[in-house]
Amino acid sequence: MPMPNAREIRVKIKCCACGGSLENSRINVVCLMKEAEWMYPVWGNILLGVLGFASAIMCDKCIKEGKQAKFALEWSQDLSVVKYPVEKLKDVRKEIFEPLDELEPGRHRIGG
């Protein structure tokens, strides 16, 4: 089964902050400092060799207004979606990103 395209994502996925449509919005993927208990989609850092952190998709309006995601998403190629309340997910330990700040102090602002 092929990966979903942008049009399919806009139709089937809702904003993780307001629950609104993405049909007239970019697909803004937000990296959350929360551990994912699922396989896809997740984010990580190849320099540190860490992976498995939760993400959310938000609409342009919520991004512009600085809203926080209420849900993280797990979804499959057929776009069946499982929502996870952000407050119920485990926090990512910020210490794992300290080597990045040693490379370029203050640049990465991970976790803050």
C-alpha positions as CSV (number, residue, x, y, z in Angstrom):
1,M,0.0,0.0,0.0
2,P,1.5,3.4,-1.0
3,M,2.0,6.2,1.6
4,P,-0.9,8.7,1.8
5,N,-0.5,11.9,-0.1
6,A,-1.0,15.4,1.2
7,R,-4.6,15.6,-0.1
8,E,-5.6,12.4,1.8
9,I,-3.9,13.6,5.0
10,R,-5.8,16.9,4.8
11,V,-9.1,15.1,4.4
12,K,-8.6,12.4,7.1
13,I,-6.5,14.0,9.7
14,K,-7.8,16.8,12.0
15,C,-5.7,19.4,13.9
16,C,-4.4,18.0,17.1
17,A,-5.0,21.4,18.9
18,C,-8.5,22.5,17.8
19,G,-9.8,19.5,16.0
20,G,-10.4,21.5,12.9
21,S,-9.9,20.7,9.2
22,L,-6.5,20.8,7.5
23,E,-8.1,21.2,4.0
24,N,-7.1,24.9,3.7
25,S,-3.9,24.6,5.8
26,R,-0.4,23.3,5.5
27,I,0.3,20.1,7.2
28,N,2.4,21.3,10.2
29,V,4.0,18.4,11.9
30,V,4.9,19.3,15.5
31,C,7.6,17.4,17.4
32,L,6.5,16.8,21.0
33,M,8.8,16.1,23.9
34,K,6.8,13.0,24.7
35,E,7.6,9.3,24.2
36,A,5.6,7.5,21.6
37,E,4.5,3.9,22.3
38,W,3.8,3.3,18.6
39,M,5.9,3.0,15.4
40,Y,4.6,5.7,13.1
41,P,4.9,8.6,12.9
42,V,7.7,9.3,15.3
43,W,10.6,11.7,15.3
44,G,14.2,11.5,16.6
45,N,17.7,12.7,16.2
46,I,20.1,10.7,14.0
47,L,23.2,12.4,15.5
48,L,22.3,11.1,19.0
49,G,20.8,7.9,17.8
50,V,17.5,8.5,19.6
51,L,14.1,7.8,18.1
52,G,10.5,7.1,19.2
53,F,9.1,10.5,20.1
54,A,5.5,11.6,19.5
55,S,4.3,14.1,17.0
56,A,1.2,16.0,16.3
57,I,-0.3,17.7,13.2
58,M,-1.7,21.2,13.6
59,C,-3.5,23.7,11.4
60,D,-1.9,27.0,10.3
61,K,-4.3,29.0,12.6
62,C,-3.3,27.0,15.8
63,I,0.4,27.3,14.8
64,K,0.1,31.1,14.3
65,E,-1.8,31.5,17.7
66,G,0.9,29.4,19.5
67,K,-1.6,26.8,20.7
68,Q,-0.4,23.5,22.2
69,A,-1.3,20.1,20.8
70,K,-3.9,18.3,22.9
71,F,-3.3,14.9,21.1
72,A,-0.4,13.1,19.5
73,L,-1.1,10.9,16.5
74,E,-0.4,7.3,15.5
75,W,-1.5,6.6,12.0
76,S,-1.0,3.9,9.4
77,Q,-0.7,3.9,5.6
78,D,-4.5,3.7,5.2
79,L,-4.8,6.7,7.6
80,S,-6.6,4.9,10.3
81,V,-5.8,7.2,13.3
82,V,-5.3,6.7,17.0
83,K,-5.2,9.8,19.2
84,Y,-3.2,9.9,22.4
85,P,-3.9,12.7,25.0
86,V,-0.5,14.6,25.3
87,E,-0.9,14.8,29.1
88,K,-1.0,11.0,29.4
89,L,2.3,10.4,27.5
90,K,5.6,10.1,29.3
91,D,7.9,13.1,29.1
92,V,11.2,12.7,27.1
93,R,14.2,13.1,29.3
94,K,15.8,16.4,28.2
95,E,19.2,15.2,29.3
96,I,19.4,13.0,26.2
97,F,19.8,16.1,24.1
98,E,22.6,17.7,26.1
99,P,25.3,16.6,23.6
100,L,23.6,18.9,21.1
101,D,24.0,21.9,23.3
102,E,27.7,20.9,23.9
103,L,28.2,21.2,20.1
104,E,26.5,24.6,19.7
105,P,25.4,26.0,23.1
106,G,22.0,27.6,23.1
107,R,21.2,26.9,19.5
108,H,19.0,23.9,19.8
109,R,16.6,24.9,22.6
110,I,15.4,21.3,23.0
111,G,12.7,20.9,25.6
112,G,12.1,24.6,26.2
